[in-house]
Amino acid sequence: MTSPLLRLSIDGGQTGTRLRLSDATDILLETEGPGVLTDRPVVDQIAELARTLASTSAHRIDELAVGTSGLTPAAANPEALLEATRPIGVQRVALAHDSITGYLAANGTAPGVMLAVGTGVVVLALSESSVAKVDGWGSLLGDAGSGYWIGRAGLDAALRAFDGRSPHTSLEATAESLFGPLDEVYMVVQADPKRVSRIASFCRQVVDAATAGDDAARSIVSAAAAELAHSAASALRGVGWQPGRPARVGAVGALATSSVTMRDALTAALASHAPGATLEEPLGRPLDGVHALLDVADGHPLRAFIHTAGLASPHRD
């Protein structure tokens, strides 16, 4: 008797990873793991996550689908990932940047634009025949409007107020409660090897302060939304969209989906920067987009960005 294929989907973010094991009809388990360190080989980290889950769950894994940040074209090596996970039963792998899996989660395979807003940001637009990616350049050079971008701006606002360079803000007290004395914050974050995710964690406090009416926080959230809307419009133009034409905007990530304040700011910013584009609820969760990687049809514009290896039709006896 043939038992069902088991597919492990891994959504690799900088702050944390999410893993789901499922068969054709049911989710067997979901769990979380450590974040992907983008200054180290990504495939090695993903393989270790898969091996650990197989060991702790006592499940054989037949298929592995991975969407992750920090995946450069040079690092996209599905053959190496397949070889590293064969001992746990993997026969087929799909590997893609999290912009691709984010798009599938937000909009499926239909045209539109996706905003993946987490610690970082990446924006992807799709037409019937082309794909355009905007940002995703990391905390040092880009990720405009991201959780890190907002968190850093919030700390900047707190320190400016502390210096007397700007009016006082509730972010001063909040930053001090989380990071310690304000005149030592810069040393605290610089000494932390996880400084990017730690600074990004302050995003939630900034958004909460904006919701409560803090002027500095409101300005930060508004500026972040403007950056995201500008990136969305830029990506859409990259696939031939013209202002005024309708376009679906799907946003994924906790910041974009769980905060009414952020969604309201983004809706207003889209009306200004991308008239005709409408923010819609995502079709699924990021893990749903990862799971879909192995099912994207040949010939679809996204297929060229999905790296696969292994049997076309895995089997299990």
Residue pairs with C-beta under 8 A, 6 or more apart in sequence:
2 315
2 316
2 317
3 316
3 317
4 23
4 24
4 25
4 316
5 23
5 24
5 62
5 63
5 314
5 315
5 316
6 21
6 22
6 23
6 28
6 59
6 60
6 61
6 62
6 63
6 316
7 21
7 22
7 23
7 61
7 62
7 63
7 64
7 65
7 291
7 294
8 19
8 20
8 21
8 50
8 53
8 61
8 63
8 64
8 65
8 90
9 19
9 20
9 21
9 22
9 65
9 66
9 287
9 290
9 291
10 17
10 18
10 19
10 46
10 49
10 50
10 64
10 65
10 66
10 67
10 68
10 290
11 17
11 18
11 19
11 67
11 68
11 98
11 101
11 286
11 287
11 289
11 290
12 35
12 36
12 42
12 45
12 46
12 49
12 66
12 67
12 68
12 69
12 70
12 98
13 35
13 36
13 68
13 69
13 98
13 118
13 119
14 35
14 36
14 37
14 38
14 69
14 70
14 118
14 119
14 120
14 196
14 197
14 200
15 35
15 118
15 119
15 147
15 197
15 200
15 201
16 32
16 33
16 34
16 35
17 32
17 33
17 34
17 35
17 36
17 49
18 30
18 31
18 32
18 33
18 286
18 287
19 30
19 31
19 32
19 33
19 49
19 53
20 27
20 29
20 30
20 287
20 290
20 291
21 27
21 28
21 29
21 30
21 53
21 57
21 59
21 61
22 28
22 291
28 59
29 57
29 59
30 287
31 53
33 49
33 52
33 53
35 194
35 197
36 42
36 45
36 46
36 68
36 69
36 70
37 45
37 70
38 69
38 70
38 138
41 75
42 68
42 70
42 71
42 75
43 75
43 77
43 80
43 81
43 84
43 95
44 84
46 66
46 68
46 81
46 95
47 81
47 84
47 85
50 61
50 64
50 85
50 88
50 90
51 84
51 85
51 87
51 88
53 59
53 61
54 60
54 61
54 88
54 89
55 88
60 88
60 89
60 316
61 85
61 88
61 89
61 90
62 89
62 90
62 91
62 92
62 314
62 316
63 90
63 91
63 92
63 93
63 94
63 294
63 314
64 81
64 82
64 85
64 90
64 92
64 93
64 94
65 93
65 94
65 290
65 291
65 292
65 293
65 294
66 81
66 93
66 94
66 95
66 96
66 290
66 293
67 96
67 97
67 98
67 100
67 101
67 102
67 286
67 289
67 290
67 293
68 95
68 96
68 97
68 98
69 97
69 98
69 120
69 122
69 136
71 95
71 96
71 97
71 98
76 95
76 96
76 97
76 307
77 95
77 307
78 93
78 94
78 95
78 307
78 308
78 309
78 310
79 309
81 93
81 95
81 309
82 90
82 92
82 93
82 309
82 310
85 93
90 310
91 310
91 311
91 314
91 315
92 294
92 308
92 309
92 310
92 311
92 312
92 314
93 308
93 309
93 310
94 293
94 294
94 306
94 307
94 308
95 306
95 307
95 308
96 293
96 305
96 306
96 307
97 122
97 136
97 305
98 116
98 122
98 286
99 114
99 116
99 122
99 123
99 124
99 133
99 136
100 124
100 289
100 293
100 302
100 305
100 306
101 286
101 289
101 290
101 292
101 293
102 114
102 116
102 122
102 124
102 252
102 253
102 286
102 289
103 114
103 124
103 126
103 250
103 289
103 302
104 284
104 288
104 289
104 290
104 292
104 293
104 296
104 302
105 114
105 250
105 252
105 282
105 283
105 284
105 285
105 286
105 287
105 288
105 289
105 290
105 292
106 112
106 114
106 115
106 116
106 250
106 251
106 252
106 282
106 283
106 284
106 289
107 113
107 114
107 126
107 248
107 250
107 282
107 283
108 283
108 292
109 296
109 297
109 300
109 302
110 126
110 248
111 126
111 127
111 128
111 239
111 247
111 248
112 125
112 126
112 247
112 248
112 249
112 250
113 123
113 124
113 125
113 126
113 232
113 235
113 236
113 247
113 248
113 249
113 250
113 277
114 123
114 124
114 125
114 126
114 249
114 250
114 251
114 252
115 121
115 123
115 228
115 231
115 232
115 249
115 250
115 251
115 252
115 253
115 256
115 266
116 122
116 123
116 124
116 251
116 252
116 253
116 286
117 145
117 146
117 147
117 228
117 251
117 252
117 253
117 255
117 256
117 262
118 146
118 147
118 200
118 253
118 254
118 255
119 139
119 143
119 146
119 147
119 148
119 196
119 197
119 200
120 136
120 138
120 139
120 143
120 146
120 147
120 148
121 135
121 136
121 142
121 143
121 144
121 145
121 146
121 149
121 228
121 231
122 133
122 134
122 135
122 136
123 133
123 134
123 135
123 136
123 228
123 231
123 232
123 234
123 235
124 131
124 132
124 133
124 134
124 235
125 131
125 132
125 134
125 232
125 235
125 236
125 238
125 239
125 241
126 239
126 301
126 302
127 239
127 240
127 241
127 301
128 301
129 301
130 238
130 239
130 240
130 301
131 239
131 301
131 302
131 304
131 305
132 235
132 236
132 237
132 238
132 239
133 235
134 231
134 232
134 234
134 235
134 238
135 142
135 143
135 144
135 231
136 142
136 143
137 143
139 146
139 148
139 149
139 196
143 149
144 224
144 227
144 228
144 230
144 231
145 223
145 224
145 225
145 226
145 227
145 228
145 231
146 200
146 224
146 255
147 200
147 201
147 203
147 253
147 255
148 196
148 199
148 200
148 203
149 224
149 227
150 200
150 202
150 203
150 206
150 207
150 220
150 221
150 224
150 255
151 199
151 200
151 201
151 202
151 203
151 206
152 199
152 202
153 206
153 220
153 223
153 224
154 171
154 175
154 202
154 203
154 205
154 206
154 209
154 217
154 220
155 171
155 175
155 179
155 185
155 189
155 199
155 202
157 166
157 169
157 171
157 216
157 217
157 220
158 169
158 171
158 172
158 174
158 175
158 176
158 182
158 185
159 175
159 182
159 185
159 186
160 166
161 167
161 168
161 169
161 171
161 172
161 216
162 172
162 182
162 183
166 216
167 215
167 216
169 209
169 214
169 215
169 216
169 217
170 209
170 212
170 214
170 217
171 205
171 206
171 209
171 214
171 216
171 217
172 182
174 202
174 205
174 209
175 182
175 185
175 202
175 205
176 182
178 201
178 202
178 205
179 185
179 188
179 189
179 202
180 188
189 195
189 198
189 199
192 198
203 255
206 217
206 220
206 221
207 217
207 221
207 255
207 259
207 261
207 262
208 217
209 216
209 217
210 217
210 218
210 220
210 221
210 261
211 259
211 260
211 261
221 261
221 262
221 265
222 265
222 269
224 262
224 265
225 262
225 265
225 266
225 268
225 269
226 269
226 272
226 273
228 266
228 269
229 266
229 269
229 270
229 272
229 273
229 274
230 269
230 273
232 249
232 270
232 273
232 274
232 277
233 243
233 273
233 274
233 277
236 247
236 274
236 277
241 247
241 277
243 274
243 275
243 276
244 275
244 276
245 276
246 276
246 277
246 278
247 274
247 276
247 277
247 278
248 277
248 278
248 280
249 270
249 274
249 277
249 278
249 279
249 280
250 280
250 281
250 282
250 283
251 257
251 263
251 266
251 279
251 282
252 282
252 285
252 286
252 289
253 286
255 262
256 262
256 263
256 266
257 263
257 282
263 279
266 279
267 279
270 277
270 278
270 279
293 306
294 308
296 302
296 303
296 306
297 303
